[in-house]
Amino acid sequence: MKAIAHGPGGFAEKYFASFRGAQMFKPTISVLLFFWVSSVAAAPFTPWQQNQVLSALENYCGNAWCEGDFQYQFQHLQCNSSSHSCRLAFTLVKRGTSQRKQGTCEYSPVSSFHALLSSEGGPDSLNDSFLEALDNCFEKLEHQFGAAPAR
């Protein structure tokens, strides 16, 4: 077995010198790590889970909101784990016209994926409190758009 030299110019000094050189990058690494953690915190759901919620909304809409004077085009669901909320972005289109309005609805508290999708009733079963919050939000936006909501 060979001993490792610990004196000046030995293996240990050369090995640890490379780590001392890396110390100057420590602030940069810390900043990058902060932004990576922040981006992970802003997206508690995977893209697959977000698409599951959007798909469930599309399916539900055909039997609810989309039967009236308006068509909803759901575009994006962004959830934030630090505020425990999700924001749904969509376009509201008035039937028979070219009128469009961009809208967002916010829902909280969201502690997990199942706060939006219920495990009961199948894979596209939306949580009742989530639906109620969206219903209230959509009703306000339809009213602002200039027509009485069809409910």
Helices and strands as residue ranges (DSSP letters): H 11-22, G 23-25, H 26-42, H 47-61, G 65-67, E 70-80, E 85-94, E 100-107, G 113-115, H 128-145
